[in-house]
Amino acid sequence: MIALLVLPVAYLLGAIPFGYLLVKWKTGVDVRAAGSGNIGATNVLRTTGRVAGVVTLLLDIAKGYLAVWLAGRLTEQSPFWMSAAALAVMAGHAYPVFLKFQGGKAVASFIGAFLCLTPGAIAAVLPVFVVTVAWTKHISMGSIVAAAAFPLGVWLILKPDLTVVAAAVIAAAFIIYRHSSNIQRLRSGTEHQFSFGARKR
């Protein structure tokens, strides 16, 4: 019975829109009306500043980690329920009930969730992300390439329960899907280049 709480709790944790709340508190502006229109750390960094961007990133990672950690505590470390929680927290971030289901790309919550579930695989794809961003100057490209490589890393490094592998595949596909508009801009050469600073307002 307790296990049935895992998915709604994970979803509601994911649905807490930290980027939106921080920008609203700091500037009074709806972050969805600025930059890329996203509530995630990259857009917060671009529109509001380094501190707000970093804090948003850390909080979004933390909620992903917490969702999976709680699932483990509630289900005696069940791979199935922990994997389900990882996907639910990502869904909450991407489609938050508190913002009429208009959320972010779910990359940070993905990192946090799988940092708890598959820390070795996350560590393995981090250099892929960093090198890709350094080479292309696009956060989105780094996220897409790292997500694509992630399921293979899970399988090769951990050889875990098949439910964990399945969750990794679904999560990676979800991240790539959420970057559909970025992929279009990358193809047209209009995607934002990464700069660790805020645009002057």
C-alpha positions in Angstrom: 0.0 0.0 0.0 2.8 2.4 0.9 4.4 1.7 -2.5 1.4 3.3 -4.2 2.5 6.7 -2.7 5.8 6.6 -4.6 4.5 7.9 -7.9 2.3 10.8 -6.7 5.0 11.9 -4.2 7.7 11.8 -6.9 5.5 13.6 -9.4 4.6 16.4 -6.9 8.3 16.8 -5.9 9.1 17.2 -9.6 6.3 19.6 -10.1 7.8 22.2 -7.6 8.9 24.9 -10.1 12.0 26.2 -8.4 13.2 28.2 -11.3 9.8 30.0 -11.7 9.6 30.6 -8.0 13.2 32.0 -7.6 12.8 34.4 -10.6 9.4 35.5 -9.4 10.7 36.2 -5.9 13.9 38.0 -7.2 12.5 40.0 -10.0 8.7 39.7 -10.0 8.9 38.4 -13.6 7.5 35.2 -15.0 10.6 33.4 -16.3 8.5 31.7 -19.0 8.0 35.1 -20.6 11.8 35.6 -21.0 14.6 34.0 -22.9 13.7 30.5 -24.1 10.5 30.5 -22.0 11.8 27.5 -20.0 11.7 27.3 -16.2 15.0 25.4 -16.0 18.4 26.5 -14.7 19.8 27.4 -18.2 17.1 29.9 -18.8 17.2 31.2 -15.3 20.9 31.7 -15.7 20.5 33.5 -19.0 17.7 35.8 -17.8 18.3 36.4 -14.1 21.9 35.7 -13.2 24.5 33.2 -12.1 23.4 32.8 -8.5 19.7 32.2 -9.4 20.8 29.8 -12.2 23.1 27.7 -10.0 20.5 27.6 -7.1 17.8 26.5 -9.6 20.1 23.7 -10.9 21.0 22.5 -7.4 17.3 22.5 -6.2 16.1 20.7 -9.3 18.8 18.1 -9.0 18.0 17.7 -5.3 14.3 17.1 -5.9 15.1 14.3 -8.4 17.5 12.7 -5.9 15.0 13.0 -3.1 12.2 11.4 -5.1 14.2 8.3 -5.8 15.7 8.2 -2.3 12.2 8.3 -0.7 11.0 5.6 -3.1 13.8 3.4 -1.9 13.0 4.0 1.7 9.3 3.3 1.2 9.8 0.1 -0.8 12.9 -1.5 0.7 15.1 -0.4 -2.2 12.9 -1.9 -4.9 14.5 -1.2 -8.3 11.1 -1.2 -9.9 9.6 1.6 -7.7 12.8 3.6 -7.6 12.9 3.5 -11.4 9.3 4.5 -11.6 10.0 7.4 -9.2 12.8 8.6 -11.4 10.4 8.8 -14.4 7.7 10.4 -12.3 9.8 13.2 -10.9 11.0 14.0 -14.5 7.3 14.0 -15.6 6.5 16.4 -12.7 9.2 18.8 -13.7 8.2 18.7 -17.4 4.5 18.9 -16.8 4.0 20.5 -13.4 0.4 20.7 -12.2 1.2 24.0 -10.5 2.0 25.7 -13.8 -0.8 24.3 -16.0 1.6 21.5 -17.1 4.1 23.8 -18.8 7.5 23.0 -17.3 11.1 22.4 -18.2 13.3 20.0 -20.1 13.7 17.8 -17.0 17.5 17.5 -17.4 18.4 18.5 -13.8 15.7 16.3 -12.2 17.0 13.5 -14.5 20.5 14.0 -13.1 19.3 14.0 -9.5 17.1 10.9 -9.9 19.7 8.8 -11.6 22.5 10.1 -9.4 20.6 8.3 -6.7 19.6 5.3 -8.8 22.7 4.8 -11.0 25.5 7.2 -9.7 28.3 5.4 -11.7 26.5 5.9 -15.0 25.8 9.6 -14.3 29.5 10.1 -13.5 30.5 8.3 -16.7 28.3 10.5 -19.0 29.2 13.8 -17.2 32.5 14.1 -19.2 30.5 13.5 -22.4 28.2 16.4 -21.5 31.1 18.8 -20.6 33.1 18.0 -23.7 30.1 18.4 -26.0 29.2 21.7 -24.5 32.8 22.9 -24.6 33.0 21.9 -28.3 29.6 23.1 -29.5 28.8 25.9 -27.0 25.3 24.5 -26.7 23.9 23.2 -23.4 21.1 21.5 -25.4 23.6 19.6 -27.5 25.4 18.4 -24.4 22.2 17.3 -22.8 21.1 15.4 -26.0 24.4 13.6 -26.5 24.8 12.7 -22.9 21.2 11.5 -22.7 21.7 9.3 -25.7 24.8 7.8 -24.2 23.3 7.2 -20.8 21.4 3.9 -21.3 24.6 2.3 -22.7 26.5 3.6 -19.7 23.9 2.1 -17.3 24.1 -1.3 -19.0 27.9 -1.5 -19.5 28.9 -0.1 -16.1 26.2 -1.4 -13.7 24.4 -4.3 -15.5 21.5 -3.6 -13.2 17.9 -5.0 -13.0 16.2 -4.7 -16.4 13.7 -2.3 -14.9 16.5 0.2 -14.3 17.8 -0.2 -17.8 14.3 0.3 -19.2 13.9 3.4 -17.1 17.2 4.7 -18.4 16.1 4.2 -22.0 12.7 5.9 -21.4 14.4 8.8 -19.5 16.9 9.3 -22.3 14.2 9.3 -25.0 12.2 11.7 -22.9 15.1 14.1 -22.6 15.7 14.0 -26.3 12.0 14.5 -27.0 11.8 17.5 -24.7 14.6 19.0 -26.7 12.7 18.8 -30.0 12.6 22.6 -30.4 16.3 22.9 -29.6 17.1 20.3 -32.2 15.2 22.4 -34.8 17.2 25.5 -33.8 20.5 23.6 -33.8 19.7 22.6 -37.4 18.8 26.1 -38.4 21.8 27.6 -36.6 19.7 29.8 -34.3 20.2 27.9 -31.0 21.4 30.0 -28.1 25.1 29.7 -27.3 26.1 29.0 -23.7 27.6 31.8 -21.6 28.0 31.5 -17.9 26.4 34.8 -17.1 23.1 36.6 -17.4 21.9 38.7 -20.2 21.7 42.4 -19.2 18.1 43.5 -18.5 
